[in-house]
Amino acid sequence: MKSGHDGGYTLSGQILFCIRHGDDEMNETKLLLNAYYEVLHERLLAKKQALTRRIENLLSEEIEKRSFGRFDQEKYEAYRDACLAFVDERIEMYNPIGIQYTFASDRRQDAFALELQLDWYDSRAEFEALVKAARDLLEAPTATKETSQLADELIKRVGAFPDRSIISGYEAGPAPGKLPDYIVARATEEIVRLAI
C-alpha cells in the first residue's frame, strides 16, 4: 500500500486534462469533469456509513475467497482501517475544492509523473475513456445541457474513476497489498451507482 495514493484519483485526471488542454481553457468537457467529481464527492459523503458497512463485508469475503494466509482479528482490523482511510482520502480528492486545485501549473506534470510511479495500477487508459465519454455526452444531439444530469449519466457509463483500473489490476494479480484499494473500488462502484 502506498500512503496518500488516493490523491491521484482526481489529481491525475485534472493534471492530465490540464497538460493536454491548457490551464486556462475552461471548456465544456472540463466543466463536466468537475461536475462529475463533485457528484461523486456528494454521493460518497452522503453514503459513507453504507460504504463502510459494504467495505467490511467485501473485505471479509475477499480474505476468505483468496486465502491470503493467516488473517487474525488484528490484521483484519488493520486492513479495514486502511480501507476506511482510503475512503476518506477518496472523498477529499473528489471534493470540488480539494487538493487538485492547489498545484501550480508548472508543478502539475511533475506531480502526475510521480503519481504514476507510486500507483500499482495504470489508470491512464481509463482516464482517456472518461474524457471521451464526457465529450460524447456533450456532443450527443439529444444531450441535456444540465451539467448535473450529464454528470449522473457519465457516472452511469463509466463509474467512479479509477475504479475499473484498480479492479482489473487486482483481479489480474490479487495480493494483500492491493486489497484496500480493491475493496474501496468495489464498494465505491456499488454505492455511487445505487444513487443514480
Secondary structure, DSSP 8 states (H G I E B T S, - for coil): --TTTTHHHHHHHHHHHHHHH-TT---HHHHHHHHHHHHHHHHHHHTHHHHHHHHHHHHHHHHHHHT-S---HHHHHHHHHHHHHHHHHHHHHH-TTSGGGSS-HHHHHHHHHHHHHH-SS--HHHHHHHHHHHHHHHH-TT----HHHHHHHHHHHH-STTHHHHHHHHHHS--GGGHHHHHHHHHHHHHHHHT-
